[in-house]
Amino acid sequence: MRFVLTCGGSGGHINPALAVARLLRDEGHEILFIGAPSGMEGDLVPREGFAIEFVDVRSLSRSLKPGAVARNARTVLIVAGALRQAKKILKGFKPHAVLGTGGYASFPALRAAARMKIPVLVHESNAFPGVTTKMAAGRADAILVGMESCRAAYKRKERVHVVGTPVRPEFFAADRLRAREALRLDNRPVVVSIFGSQGASDMNRLMLELMALEDGEWQHIHAAGPKRYGALVKTAAERGLVFDGATGLRLTDYIHNMAEACAAADILICRAGASTLAELAAAGKPAVLIPSPNVVADHQTANAKMLKEAGGAVVLPEAGLTAEILYGAVKDLLDDYEKREAMRRSLQKLAVPDSARRIADMITAAGRGHLARAGAADGAPL
């Protein structure tokens, strides 16, 4: 069968879709992605060997400032064009079902598919649904969520299915010692910090301040984000930070093998996006979470609270956070092996190893149902 997967913007939306796409491809199905030309999907999807088509779309601003209102008015016109583009792509590819995993780039394909009577499935990992999920949920044939507590956010509860959040199998199977050897790390504790696929300027500055306090006590790998890496390298040099084996400090633009980095780490410092939390659970890695305050409905704080209450994370609000406070939290965890082990066990209880399999089975069933309803009029085999 043929399936369209649509996602965009950040790795948190793209990586779950890729996990499902790999399973479907392995079973012989034909896959096409639809995204936006400005999103990371343009890099990450082809890297995995999948075809992708683009629609011209942009996100809506939540600001009420005159400039933002004017931008939103233009965006509405752009979305209308994106819907036409998506419809043309769908007509050409003739998918049997469409799965959206979030991001504004997924909306045109989901809406166009619903209008064309193609089965639509929406996956939402966060504690609260994002803007795209809210707009698409009313016409979706199935709403797939990451955890049971998410069900209450939807009116059509009979269409809500708890499936977890897909992560790469490597997160469950990665070996700590092999990962450390591959990354050429020594026996000191390892901290990995990453703040989303795009990075975060304030957090980048905070990580440099934290590195200045560490004095070689542990090894620290920080991913700055591709767009912010160059500026951060310059700032680090101005502050006299040295990145080498002796200091244990490393700065990179993007961690492509996050499963390996996660396996090597003793703890992570990161945001609280749903995909990130699913990866932490799969790897059983304790974390210091700093939820982003710049997200819809403050959903990262809700995500982080869930992980903290389960015993798997320390949560530090960004407001008022200093390098000294963060240093203390990191040191407390690194100095307490028993606490980290208890956190690891708590995290692994939250993991859903077969999440991608559950979603792949649901989209396949939706595709078969679509064929059955059409009466296989063109003689296509089920």
Secondary structure, 3 states (H helix, E strand, C coil): CEEEEECCCCHHHHHHHHHHHHHHHHCCCEEEEEECCCCCHHHHHHHCCCEEEECCCCCCCCCCCHHHHHHHHHHHHHHHHHHHHHHHHHHHHCCCEEEECCCHHHHHHHHHHHHCCCCEEEEECCCCCCHHHHHHHCCCCEEEECCHHHHHHCCCHHHEEECCCCCCCHHHHCCHHHHHHHCCCCCCCEEEEECCCCCCHHHHHHHHHHHHHHCCCCEEEEECCCCCHHHHHHHHHHCCCCCCCCCCEEEECCCCCHHHHHHHCCEEEECCCHHHHHHHHHHCCCEEECCCCCCHHHHHHHHHHHHHHCCCEEECCCCCCCHHHHHHHHHHHHCCHHHHHHHHHHHHHHCCCCHHHHHHHHHHHHHHHHHHHCCCCCCCCC
